[in-house]
């Protein structure tokens, strides 16, 4: 079991605190454990939602088609590459 070393302070109104305390009692865990677990579930949900990209079938098809196409550098990239190869 790891020991907690960081703190998170939270201000609540009395009714919110009572509701959270009641829910923690119903689960049989301390309020701090109940709140930590709930916050961690929400954090994981947010992170997953922000990192996940969902494409429609048409978007997926266009993406895979572009991904499979041979790379074609544009004019600006060609000029930049020429400067790197021959900086004089």
Secondary structure, DSSP 4 states (H G I P E B T S, - for coil): -PPP---------HHHHHHHHHHHHHHTS-HHHHHHHHHHHHHHHHHHHHH-----HHHHHHHHHHHHSPP---HHHHHHHHHHH---
